[in-house]
Amino acid sequence: MGRYSRLRRIQKMDPQRDFEQIYRWIIHYEFPRDYLHGTSIAFLRDYGVPRISRLLDRTQEFERAGQKRYDDTVLITYEMVSEGMDSEHGRAAARHLNRIHDRYRIPNEDFLYVLATTVVGPKRWIDRFGWRRLSEQESESLALVGHRMGEMMGISGAPETYAAFERLHDDYEREMFAYDPANRRVAAATLRILASWYPAPARRLASRVSLAVLDEPLLKALGFRPEPRWLRTAVHRMFRARAALIRLLPGRPERFPRRPKARTYPFGWTLDDLGPHWAHSRPPAPLQDEAPPEGAPVPARSPVPRTPREETR
């Protein structure tokens, strides 16, 4: 298959109708590794918001089982789209995700921001370091998957276009980014996870490479100093050289999709493996368009009043 053959097919498709197929092509064929890199950066952006990082810090999930927490977050998203978001499997994955989140009192606006990072983060990474930029159809497909995911999670006000997701993402960060010790603790735990994928002698360098691609507002909110200019330049050139090499290769054949490889589950996983152990003893959380089981309370995700942002001490 030619390198641009799939793109030409995508450009003839209607994202409103075909967004799930386009999304699967992005994550399995066109940009599988870049999409994961963008998702990893999205995780780090979440920690720039003290209210989010404090909750994650209290749960200690990244300290006790960081690799599993990382893998589960990625895999649940893949499970939701693998057979179609409105398939029984996709809906079961969404119920499972809701069951995990319903334990916590999370403001709707924080859910919206985290959702926006999963749309904007991969798009910006791919446009910056991928072998080509995303087409308009691909960008809108990311947004429509995010919108549908928001609907299934009961998040109100989820945008329907990429431009709206990007505005929400940037406006929220300008207002809510601030340093807190919890930000740094959770970010440091995540960086240790990312570095652990490499041989021990290379782990410190791997952490510095991860920091070298982060922007200054995020670094400030996480409590890290910017890496030297020479390292940032070298890392940028390394990723651009990788992109140029991939551009010369043929497209990935349809019969060889690249699927996520979870270090926590070397022999495969099922939906029931994903998430904290306590989640499996909780009743399923019905989706917005489903009636709860007879006699069960109706879950509600009411917006939690915003508390004023605490200033850096």
NORCOR-V637519 format. One record per backbone hydrogen bond with DSSP energy under -1.0 kcal/mol. CO is the residue of the C=O (numbers start at 1). NH is the residue of the N-H. Records with the same first field share a line. If there is no record, write none. Layout:
CO = NH  NH
//
This chain:
1 = 251
2 = 5
4 = 8
5 = 9
6 = 10
7 = 11
9 = 12
10 = 13
14 = 17  18
15 = 19
18 = 22
19 = 23
20 = 24
21 = 25
22 = 26
23 = 27
24 = 28
25 = 29  30
26 = 31
28 = 258
31 = 35
32 = 36
33 = 37
34 = 38
35 = 39
36 = 40
37 = 41
38 = 42
39 = 43
40 = 44
41 = 45
42 = 46
45 = 48
46 = 49
48 = 178
49 = 53
50 = 54
51 = 55
52 = 56
53 = 57
54 = 58
55 = 59
56 = 60
60 = 64
61 = 65
65 = 69
66 = 70
67 = 71
68 = 72
69 = 73
70 = 74
71 = 75
72 = 76
73 = 77
74 = 78
75 = 79
76 = 80
77 = 81
78 = 82
84 = 87
87 = 91
88 = 92
89 = 93
90 = 94
91 = 95
92 = 96
93 = 97
94 = 98
95 = 99
96 = 100
97 = 101
98 = 102
101 = 104
104 = 106
107 = 111
108 = 112
109 = 113
110 = 114
111 = 115
112 = 116
113 = 117
114 = 118
116 = 120
117 = 121
119 = 123
120 = 124
121 = 125
122 = 126
123 = 127
124 = 128
125 = 129
126 = 130
135 = 139
136 = 140
137 = 141
138 = 142
139 = 143
140 = 144
141 = 145
142 = 146
143 = 147
144 = 148
145 = 149
146 = 150
147 = 151
148 = 152
149 = 153
150 = 155
151 = 154
161 = 165
162 = 166
163 = 167
164 = 168
165 = 169
166 = 170
167 = 171
168 = 172
169 = 173
170 = 174
171 = 175
172 = 176
173 = 177
180 = 183  184
181 = 185
182 = 186
183 = 187
184 = 188
185 = 189
186 = 190
187 = 191
188 = 192
189 = 193
190 = 194
191 = 195
192 = 196
194 = 197
195 = 198
199 = 202
200 = 203
202 = 206
203 = 207
204 = 208
205 = 209
206 = 210
207 = 211
208 = 212
211 = 214
215 = 219
216 = 220
217 = 221
218 = 222
219 = 223  224
228 = 232
229 = 233
230 = 234
231 = 235
232 = 236
233 = 237
234 = 238
235 = 239
236 = 240
237 = 241
238 = 242
239 = 243
240 = 244
241 = 245
242 = 246
243 = 247
245 = 248
246 = 249
253 = 256
265 = 268
270 = 273
271 = 274
276 = 279
277 = 280
278 = 281
279 = 282
287 = 290
293 = 296
//
